[in-house]
Amino acid sequence: LISCIQGNRQEDTAVDQARAQKEAAELHAAGEKRWGTDESKFNQILALRSIPQLRATFEEYRKIAGYDIVRTIEREMSGDLKRAFRTVAMVIHNTPRYFAEALDGSMRGAGTNDQTLIRIIVSRSEIDLADIRRTYVDLYHK
């Protein structure tokens, strides 16, 4: 978690397709293809690569594994690490969908998780709240 918040992520928008293919294979080998998971490889790639580079890597991963990186994280990890890596992967894959699902989760069941609801609306209001709203309506028909 600390490596994700240190701010060492690459900021360039250029995508190195060869690197995406190589790192997708490394992620597959570090997770599904071995007994036990090499979390450090996931951490190294998820914490340092730019968002466009990670999107390309996740697409290459899908080609190699036949399913997306989130499924591997769900199956191979646990606890806070699983939650953190899953969140990073989901936000990078589709940010509006991630927040639409989080909003829905904050309003499900008895009562509302006001803290989560307010945090999402306030933090995303000037960034992509309109996109989140459209995605929410598409997903939940509300």
Backbone hydrogen bonds, N-H to C=O, Kabsch-Sander energy under -0.5 kcal/mol:
donor,donor_aa,acceptor,acceptor_aa,energy
5,I,1,L,-1.4
6,Q,2,I,-0.9
8,N,3,S,-0.5
10,Q,48,L,-3.2
16,D,14,A,-0.5
17,Q,15,V,-0.9
20,A,16,D,-2.3
21,Q,17,Q,-2.4
22,K,18,A,-2.4
23,E,19,R,-3.2
24,A,20,A,-2.1
25,A,21,Q,-2.0
26,E,22,K,-2.0
27,L,23,E,-2.6
28,H,24,A,-2.3
29,A,25,A,-2.5
30,A,26,E,-2.1
31,G,27,L,-1.0
31,G,28,H,-0.6
33,K,28,H,-2.3
34,R,31,G,-1.4
36,G,34,R,-0.6
38,D,30,A,-2.7
39,E,37,T,-1.4
41,K,38,D,-1.0
42,F,38,D,-1.1
43,N,39,E,-2.8
44,Q,40,S,-2.6
45,I,41,K,-2.0
46,L,42,F,-3.0
47,A,43,N,-2.2
48,L,44,Q,-1.0
49,R,45,I,-1.9
54,L,50,S,-2.7
55,R,51,I,-2.5
56,A,52,P,-2.0
57,T,53,Q,-2.3
58,F,54,L,-3.0
59,E,55,R,-1.9
60,E,56,A,-2.3
61,Y,57,T,-2.5
62,R,58,F,-2.1
63,K,59,E,-1.6
64,I,60,E,-2.1
65,A,61,Y,-3.3
66,G,62,R,-2.1
71,R,68,D,-0.6
72,T,68,D,-1.2
73,I,69,I,-2.5
74,E,70,V,-2.7
75,R,71,R,-2.1
76,E,72,T,-2.8
77,M,73,I,-1.7
81,L,78,S,-0.6
82,K,78,S,-1.3
83,R,79,G,-2.1
84,A,80,D,-2.7
85,F,81,L,-2.8
86,R,82,K,-2.6
87,T,83,R,-2.1
88,V,84,A,-2.5
89,A,85,F,-2.6
90,M,86,R,-2.6
91,V,87,T,-2.7
92,I,88,V,-2.3
93,H,89,A,-2.2
94,N,90,M,-2.7
98,Y,94,N,-2.2
99,F,95,T,-2.2
100,A,96,P,-2.4
101,E,97,R,-2.6
102,A,98,Y,-2.1
103,L,99,F,-2.5
104,D,100,A,-2.4
105,G,101,E,-2.5
106,S,102,A,-1.8
107,M,103,L,-1.0
107,M,104,D,-0.8
108,R,104,D,-0.6
108,R,105,G,-0.6
111,G,109,G,-0.6
113,N,106,S,-3.3
114,D,112,T,-1.6
117,L,113,N,-2.4
118,I,114,D,-2.9
119,R,115,Q,-2.2
120,I,116,T,-2.4
121,I,117,L,-2.2
122,V,118,I,-2.8
123,S,119,R,-2.4
124,R,120,I,-2.0
125,S,121,I,-0.8
127,I,124,R,-1.5
128,D,124,R,-1.6
129,L,124,R,-1.3
132,I,128,D,-2.3
133,R,129,L,-2.6
134,R,130,A,-2.3
135,T,131,D,-2.4
136,Y,132,I,-2.8
137,V,133,R,-2.6
138,D,134,R,-2.3
139,L,135,T,-2.6
140,Y,136,Y,-3.0
141,H,137,V,-2.1
